[in-house]
């Protein structure tokens, strides 16, 4: 069921740090909440207990998800990338039809963060840019209509 997760070394470190935090500190916190809720008496009608157990289930699901991502991670090293073609790990400079320039970093879905201009290789824009060379133009269908982006520069991403 798991698919390869493409991450940068920084992304893998972030996944491992989150996994470590959830596996230790958060597990202890949730266990303490469950213990405290049990002390309220009958657990069959104890909302605090039910809430703590639900939180525990969600926590364990997230831990399992992170473990799966770390296990199936393929780490890409940006220093090994060439700057002739857009790939995962590339920083790509584009110019839109209005002349606005933007620098996107193409990352795996586990690291995607549009607010930081880190686009997933599976997102519509990321997918459209993959494999493109400097000077090429791409047309992306968006909910607001077509968007044209011209690749102006490709370099190695640096965080």
N, C-alpha and C positions, 0 to 999 in steps of 0.2 A: 504494500500500500504506500510505502514511503517513496518519494521521488528524490532525486539528487537536489540538494540545496546548495546553491552557489553563493559563496560568501567571500569577503575579503578577510585578511588576517584580523583586522579590527572588528569586523562583524562577528567572527567566530569567538573572539575574546568577549564581546558583549553578550553573546548567547550563553557562553560558559559562566560568566559572572551572574547573569540573571538566574540561571539554573542553580548555581551555588547558593544564592540568596534565598530562592524559594525552597530549596531542599533543606536548608538549615533553619534560618531565622523565621521564615514564614510558617514552616511546618510546626515549629515550637509554639509560635503565637496561636495558631489555629488549635493545636492540641490543648493549650491552656484554656482557650475559650470553651472547648468541648467539656473539659474537666469542670470548669466553673459552672457551665450550664447544667451539668449532671447534678451538681450539688443543690440545684433549685428544687429537686424532688422528681416526681413522676415525669419521665421523659416522653410519655405518649401524648401529653398535651403541653409540651414545653417549646414555645416558639424560639427561644434563644438557642436551645439544643438543635432544633431543626435548621436554624439559620447557620449555626457553626458547622453542622454536618454538610450542608450544601456548599459552604465556603471551602470545606476540606475537599469535597468532590471536585470542585472547579480548580482548586490548587493542584490536586493530583493529576488532573487532565492536562493542565498547563505544563507541569513537570514532565509528563510523558511526551507531550508535544515537543518540548525543548530537547529532551534526551534523543528523540527521533531525529530532530534537525541536526544536532551535533554529530550523531552517529553517521548520518548520510551527507554530511557537509563535504563539498568540494571547494577547497580554498584556492582562490585565484590570487596570484601575486602580480600586482600592477607593474612592478619593475620588469617583468617578463613580457609585457605587452608591447606591441608595436603601435605606432601612431598613424598607420596608414588606413586602418579600418576601425570602425566603432565596434567594440566588444564589451562584454561584461568587465567592469573595472576601468573602462575608459571614461575620461571626462570629455564631453563633447560640447563645443560651443556652437550655438545655432542662432540664426537670425530669422525672425518671423516676417510676414508680409508687410507689417507696419515699420520694420526696421529695428525692432527691439532685439537686443542680444541677450541670450541667456546661456548659462553654463550648467548642463546637467551631468550628473555622474550616473552611469548605468551600473546597477547593482543587482544582486539576486533578490528574489521576493522577500527573503527573511530580513533584509536590511533596508528595504524601500522606506523612504520617508519623503513624500512630496514637499513638505514644508521646508526641508533642507535641500531640495532639488536633487534628491537621490531617487531616481526612477527605476522601478523594477524592469528587468528584462522581459517580463510577461505583460507589462502594461502596454496600452495601445501606442503611446509615444515611444517608450523604450523599445518595443518590438519593431516599430517602424524605423528607428535609427540604427538598429543592429545591422552590421554588414555594410553600412554606408561609408563612402569616402568623402574627403574634403571636396566641397563644391557641389555635391549632390543635393538634390531637393527631395523632400518627402511630403506626401499629402496624407494627413491623418483625419479620419472621420471622428468628430466629437459631437456631443449633444447639441452644441451651438452651431454646428456646421463644420465644413472642412477647414482645416488649419494647415498652412504651408510653412515648413521649416527648411532652411538651407543650412547645411553643415559648413561652418566657416573654419573650424579648427578642431583637431582631435589631439588630446594629450593624455598623459598618464595621471590618473586621479591621485590626489594627495589629500586624503581624509576629507 
